[in-house]
Amino acid sequence: MNLNWAEVDFDPPPGAIRLLTPQPADGKTYVMYHGTTKASAQIILSCGFRQSKDGMLGRGVYLSRDLDKASRYPIGHPEWDKVVIKVKVNVGRVKRIDHQNHKMQKTWHDHGYDTAWVPPDCGMVKSGLEENCVWDPSRITILRLINPTPNEEAHSGL
């Protein structure tokens, strides 16, 4: 079954900004997304986000301001069991990490940054879409879950 990940509400929460600016600006609050399984989403709703132990940018919570990027996760998992968590995030101090083996790729937090940002099309992410890693989960406020909806065109043969 082909599924869509369109958002129903296009108005960001008060004080939050959508993906309109190239780089997240220090101290601003943005709408972001986290793709996961339905079971993991329930745990996150109950207990909050926790830092991953490691990843491309080291420890932290991996998010994107791009819903399309988040809806691909977890990669290789069946679409019917995926969900996207919509959040708002105060990014604090942001470090741009725009190439592999960047000197602060996994140590950005040790240098006083709260969020690491990978810009789109810089060669670090296979999809070419942006990625954010937020060190402190308390900067993240869960807004709601976004479930995929069936793509009607796929069913009608168009």
Order of alpha helices (4+ residues) and beta strands (2+ residues): beta-beta-beta-alpha-beta-alpha-beta-beta-beta-beta-beta-beta-alpha
